[in-house]
Amino acid sequence: MLSMSDATFEVFTDAAGQWRWHLIHDNGNIIADSGEGYASRQKAEQGIESVKRNAPDAEIVRIDESS
């Protein structure tokens, strides 16, 4: 299981000038990203806080393609 010391959130601007974040594992792999651009760094950081607050024990749901 991933511990808090195994990953770091990085906040940056993209080519369009939007703020985004990545969650980077210590091995360099991106394990999550914002999925959208934000108009301000503050909004991007609020997105990070929302993920940290709302998904610490998120359930894993398997979606099968077969019916």
DRENDO-1510 file (C-alpha; in Angstrom, 1 decimal, always signed):
<recs>
REC; n; res; u; v; w
REC; 1; MET; +0.0; +0.0; +0.0 .
REC; 2; LEU; +1.2; +3.5; -0.8 .
REC; 3; SER; +2.2; +5.6; +2.2 .
REC; 4; MET; +2.3; +9.3; +2.3 .
REC; 5; SER; +6.1; +9.2; +2.2 .
REC; 6; ASP; +6.1; +7.3; -1.1 .
REC; 7; ALA; +4.5; +10.1; -3.2 .
REC; 8; THR; +4.6; +13.9; -3.7 .
REC; 9; PHE; +2.1; +16.2; -5.2 .
REC; 10; GLU; +3.6; +18.6; -7.8 .
REC; 11; VAL; +1.7; +21.7; -8.9 .
REC; 12; PHE; +2.6; +23.3; -12.2 .
REC; 13; THR; +1.3; +25.3; -15.2 .
REC; 14; ASP; +0.7; +23.6; -18.5 .
REC; 15; ALA; +1.3; +24.9; -22.0 .
REC; 16; ALA; -2.1; +26.7; -22.0 .
REC; 17; GLY; -1.2; +28.5; -18.7 .
REC; 18; GLN; -3.6; +26.4; -16.6 .
REC; 19; TRP; -2.6; +25.1; -13.2 .
REC; 20; ARG; -2.5; +21.3; -12.8 .
REC; 21; TRP; -1.2; +18.7; -10.3 .
REC; 22; HIS; +0.4; +15.3; -10.5 .
REC; 23; LEU; +0.9; +12.8; -7.7 .
REC; 24; ILE; +4.3; +11.4; -8.3 .
REC; 25; HIS; +5.6; +8.2; -6.7 .
REC; 26; ASP; +9.2; +8.2; -5.4 .
REC; 27; ASN; +10.1; +6.0; -8.4 .
REC; 28; GLY; +9.1; +8.8; -10.8 .
REC; 29; ASN; +5.8; +7.3; -12.0 .
REC; 30; ILE; +2.7; +9.6; -12.2 .
REC; 31; ILE; +0.1; +7.7; -10.2 .
REC; 32; ALA; -2.7; +10.4; -10.4 .
REC; 33; ASP; -3.3; +13.8; -12.0 .
REC; 34; SER; -5.8; +16.6; -11.8 .
REC; 35; GLY; -7.5; +15.6; -15.1 .
REC; 36; GLU; -8.3; +19.2; -15.7 .
REC; 37; GLY; -6.7; +22.6; -15.7 .
REC; 38; TYR; -7.4; +25.2; -13.0 .
REC; 39; ALA; -7.4; +29.0; -13.4 .
REC; 40; SER; -5.3; +29.6; -10.3 .
REC; 41; ARG; -2.7; +27.8; -8.2 .
REC; 42; GLN; -5.0; +28.1; -5.2 .
REC; 43; LYS; -7.8; +26.2; -7.1 .
REC; 44; ALA; -5.3; +23.4; -8.0 .
REC; 45; GLU; -4.2; +23.1; -4.4 .
REC; 46; GLN; -7.8; +23.0; -3.3 .
REC; 47; GLY; -8.3; +20.1; -5.8 .
REC; 48; ILE; -5.4; +18.3; -4.1 .
REC; 49; GLU; -6.9; +18.9; -0.7 .
REC; 50; SER; -10.2; +17.5; -1.9 .
REC; 51; VAL; -8.6; +14.3; -3.1 .
REC; 52; LYS; -6.7; +13.9; +0.2 .
REC; 53; ARG; -9.9; +14.6; +2.2 .
REC; 54; ASN; -12.4; +12.6; +0.2 .
REC; 55; ALA; -10.5; +9.5; -0.9 .
REC; 56; PRO; -8.3; +8.3; +1.8 .
REC; 57; ASP; -10.2; +5.0; +2.0 .
REC; 58; ALA; -11.9; +5.0; -1.3 .
REC; 59; GLU; -13.5; +1.8; -2.3 .
REC; 60; ILE; -12.3; +0.0; -5.4 .
REC; 61; VAL; -15.1; -1.0; -7.8 .
REC; 62; ARG; -14.4; -3.5; -10.5 .
REC; 63; ILE; -16.3; -2.8; -13.8 .
REC; 64; ASP; -16.4; -5.8; -16.0 .
REC; 65; GLU; -16.9; -5.4; -19.7 .
REC; 66; SER; -18.8; -8.7; -19.9 .
REC; 67; SER; -22.4; -8.8; -19.0 .
</recs>
